[in-house]
Amino acid sequence: MLHFNATQIFVEQLRSYGLYIDREKEMIASIEKLMSDFSTNFDNRFIPKTLLIKRSGAIALLCDDVKNPDEGIAICLFPEKCVISQDDYL
């Protein structure tokens, strides 16, 4: 029988956290580029809230949308770099 513990940190999450720490400057530069490519008014519209590392090891920065509080975006950093809606990401 499988047992699931909601507080367990998975190996993939630890690896991705290490990747983020090791490449923090590169990750921040990627965030800035993805933000500027996505919107010219990014600083005034989107508010970074959470750096999420999924169980799979995928990394994304979740941002709130000032213009649409019910919708936000995810700036995906690993394994692929892109910007998508939070609904699609989560």
C-alpha positions in Angstrom: 0.0 0.0 0.0 1.3 3.5 -0.9 1.3 6.2 1.8 1.2 9.8 0.9 2.6 12.5 3.2 1.6 16.0 2.2 4.6 17.5 4.0 7.1 15.3 2.3 9.7 17.0 0.1 10.5 15.0 -3.0 14.0 14.3 -4.4 13.0 16.1 -7.6 12.1 19.2 -5.6 15.4 19.2 -3.7 17.3 18.9 -7.0 15.4 21.8 -8.5 15.9 23.9 -5.4 19.7 23.2 -5.7 19.5 24.1 -9.4 17.8 27.4 -8.6 20.3 28.3 -5.9 23.3 27.3 -8.1 22.0 29.4 -11.0 20.1 32.1 -9.2 21.6 35.0 -11.2 20.8 33.2 -14.5 17.2 32.4 -13.2 16.6 36.1 -12.3 17.9 37.2 -15.7 15.5 34.7 -17.3 12.6 36.0 -15.3 13.4 39.6 -16.3 13.7 38.6 -20.0 10.5 36.5 -20.0 8.7 39.4 -18.2 9.8 42.0 -20.7 8.9 39.8 -23.7 5.5 39.1 -22.2 4.4 42.7 -21.4 5.9 46.1 -21.7 4.0 47.2 -18.6 4.9 44.1 -16.5 6.2 46.0 -13.5 2.9 47.9 -13.0 0.6 44.9 -13.8 2.1 41.8 -12.3 3.2 41.2 -8.7 5.6 38.3 -8.0 4.1 36.2 -5.1 5.5 32.7 -4.9 8.4 30.7 -6.3 6.8 27.3 -6.7 8.7 24.0 -7.1 6.3 21.2 -8.0 6.8 17.6 -7.0 8.0 16.9 -10.5 10.8 19.5 -10.0 9.3 22.1 -12.3 10.1 25.6 -11.2 7.9 28.7 -11.8 7.4 32.2 -10.3 3.7 32.8 -9.7 2.6 36.4 -10.2 -0.8 38.1 -9.4 -2.4 40.2 -12.1 -3.4 43.7 -10.9 -5.9 44.1 -13.8 -7.5 40.7 -13.3 -7.3 39.5 -9.7 -8.9 36.2 -10.6 -6.2 35.4 -13.1 -2.4 35.4 -12.7 0.6 34.2 -14.6 3.3 31.6 -14.1 6.8 32.4 -15.3 8.2 28.9 -15.9 11.9 28.5 -15.4 12.6 24.8 -15.4 12.4 22.4 -17.3 11.2 24.9 -20.0 11.1 28.7 -20.0 7.8 30.3 -20.9 5.0 32.5 -19.5 1.5 30.9 -19.1 -1.6 31.5 -17.1 -1.6 30.2 -13.5 -4.7 28.1 -14.3 -2.8 26.3 -17.1 0.3 25.8 -14.9 -1.5 24.6 -11.8 
